[in-house]
C-alpha cells in the first residue's frame, strides 16, 4: 500500500478537476480525496497499489479538458488506516 499527498497548481478549480480526479481514482482502484485549498490549489490524497497510485499521479498533470496544470508536487504520506473510498471536499 502506497499513499501520497499531492498539491496541484494552475487552473484547477472550477474546471471539474476534483470530480474527474475522483472518477480516475475509482477506475484505478485508488482511495483518498481531492480538496480545493484556499490558495487556488487542489490537494489530492491517494492510497492504493503502487502502480495505480503512480498512474493517478501521472494523470494529475493532465486533468480534465479545461484545466491548465502548472505543477504537481507529490510526497509520501504515512497513514495508519487508509481511506476506504475516494471523496471530493
N, C-alpha and C positions, 0 to 999 in steps of 0.2 A: 504494500500500500504506500503510495506516494501522495503527499499533499504539498501544495504550493499556494502562495499568495501573490497575485499579480496586480499591478497598477497599470491601467491602460490610459494613455494620454491622447489628446487630439479631439476631434469632433466625434464624441462617443456618447453624448447624452442627447436625448430627443430624436434618436435615429433607430430605435428598436434594438440597440446594442445588447442590452441585458437579456431581452427575450430571445433573441437569436443565439446568444451565448448559452442560455438555458436549453434551447432545443438541440444545439450541437452537443452539449454536455450529456444530455439524456441519450442521444443517439450513440455516443461513445461509451456510455456506462459510467460517467463521471458524476460524482456528487459534490455539493458545495453551494456557492451563492455568487450572485453578481449584484453589486450595490452601487448606486450613484453616490459619489462623495461631494461635499460642498465646494471643492476646488475645481469641479468640472471633470474630474477623472472618474473611472469606474474601477472598483476593487472586485477582483474575482478570486474566490477561494475554490480550489479544485482538488479533489481527492479521488484516488482510484488506482487502477493498474498503471504502472509507469508509462507504458506505451500510449495508453488512452489519454493520460494527463498531458504528456508531451504533444500529442496531436491537438488537444484543445488549446494548449499554449501557442502552438503554431497558428491555429485558426484565429486567435485573438488579434493577430496582426492584420487579418483580412476584415473581419467583422461583416455586418450587413452592407448592402449596396451604398447607402447614403453616409456611412461612417467614413471618417478620414483619420486613420490611426497614425499618430505621430511617434508613439513609443510604447513599448510593453516591457515592464521590469518585473521579473518573477524571482521569488526567493523561496527556499524551503520553509515549510511550516510544520511545526510539531503539534499534533493534536492527540489527545487521549482517546477520544471517541469520534471517529469521522462521521460527518453527516450522512443520513440515510437517503437523501434525495437532493435535488438542486432547486434552489429558490432564487427569486429576484426580490430585492427590497426597495 
